[in-house]
Amino acid sequence: MHFHSINWLSIVVAALAGFVVGGLWYGPLFRKPWMAASGMTFEKGAQANRALTFGGAYVLNLIGAIGLAVLIGDHQGIASGAHVGAFAAFFFLATGLGVIYLFEQRPFKLWLINAGYQVVNFAAMGAIIGVWPR
């Protein structure tokens, strides 16, 4: 797979999926346990530079989506894309986060929440990229 054969519109849309997944994940699904385990508060969140936080998150999701498109390559289809995304997130992102969390002595529950988000987010991005025609 080469960069010239990537469907760039699928990358833009896939990167936006992170906000949908994240809004649900860190909202109604896991807000309370995530806030408790991370020490995040509504006040702390209100003080954040929203443009930097959301803009940076989008750029990082774009980079991740480009990497997924390269990994997905010719294996088109929603199931194949979701599989590649979940596989990459679990075996690379979640384990990498796990090593950091061990040394920082962060709560296991926080790792489950954050690594779980990455697996679901990358599966969603992979599904979008996989189903989109090249």
Stockholm file with secondary structure:
# STOCKHOLM 1.0

chainA/1-134         MHFHSINWLSIVVAALAGFVVGGLWYGPLFRKPWMAASGMTFEKGAQANRALTFGGAYVLNLIGAIGLAVLIGDHQGIASGAHVGAFAAFFFLATGLGVIYLFEQRPFKLWLINAGYQVVNFAAMGAIIGVWPR
#=GR chainA/1-134 SS CCGGGSCHHHHHHHHHHHHHHHHHIIIIITHHHHHHHHTCCHHHHHTSCHHHHHHHHHHHHHHHHHHHHHHHTTCCSHHHHHHHHHHHIIIIIIHHHHHHHHHHTCCHHHHHHHHHHHHHHHHHHHHHHHHSCC
#=GC SS_cons         CCGGGSCHHHHHHHHHHHHHHHHHIIIIITHHHHHHHHTCCHHHHHTSCHHHHHHHHHHHHHHHHHHHHHHHTTCCSHHHHHHHHHHHIIIIIIHHHHHHHHHHTCCHHHHHHHHHHHHHHHHHHHHHHHHSCC
//
